[in-house]
Amino acid sequence: NILHAEQLRHICRSTLAVTAESFKRRAEAAKGRPSHHDEDGDEHEDDDEEDEQAVRQAMCDVAGPLMQHHADLFVKESFPDYLNLVLQCLQPQAVKEDRKLALMVICDILEHLGQRVTSFWPQFVPKLVEDIHNPDPHLRQVACYGAFLAAKVPDFAPLALEVANGLSQVVTQSRQRSKKKSEKIAQACADNALSAIIEILTVHSQAVASIKAQLWQVWLGGLPCQEDDSEGERNHKKLLELIQQEKPEVVGEGGQNVPKLFGVLVDVYKTDMTDEETSKGIGLFALRLGESKLEGFAAQFSEKQRKKLLRIVREAQAGKA
């Protein structure tokens, strides 16, 4: 801890003051705006508001590291002020950009303050859960990520069943969509939802016992991750770990799911969707499977996957995986 209470309080109040001034400028601009404008004027105002949004986001981003490194002090000195900002931005009349800002602050709160502020959860976590179903994918993605962070906290258990059902819908519906560029953000939502589902299965297994089998199917069926590299790294690392542990819900009866799931790992090997450690682990796992099993798996692979598998084995044998 390198900041004293007065220093932290000063930083938070200063950044929140800049944020408030930005909101005030937007409100004043809206008041002075005529009902009909020319296109050039509209474009200029849009640029101004984008700049203001960037200012507000930058000011709120300061809070994350302060929460991370001074959690107890932040809760005592500045949490009430940020809670007020969040609640203001979650009002029913709030515009999309304000709601997104609130959700991102909530994610920082969930990640860094955790158990310390669960008594305040009823004021903002239901709004986060609500946005798992938001038709706007930019809000939906942040909400799904927030669910992943909230699921790390034991007090999330009463919400786990409802949230897991919502996340399952996000994954199932997103993966049924087309592969068009315009759908990339929807797939990123699903990638984040997968992280939340596996976290719930890991931490709150008892709370979702009634739908556990379905959740495992959704998680496995939603892999590989498609757009969000961070979530890809997280989920594919977990997949390798669970296959190696021979988790029954993952490998299936008699290991029947392993060839298909190993094919997923082959696809993501040494891509942006895996970190170096996971790629190395995939290579070592391939060697442990042995030639006979690999041949059996390869018979179910595409030509592209078979070529990549040969590369994986070659690099693992050379110690370069």
Summary of the structure (lengths in Angstrom):
residues: 321
radius of gyration: 23.1
end to end distance: 39.2
largest distance: 75.0
contacts: 995
relative contact order: 0.06
helix: 80%
strand: 0%
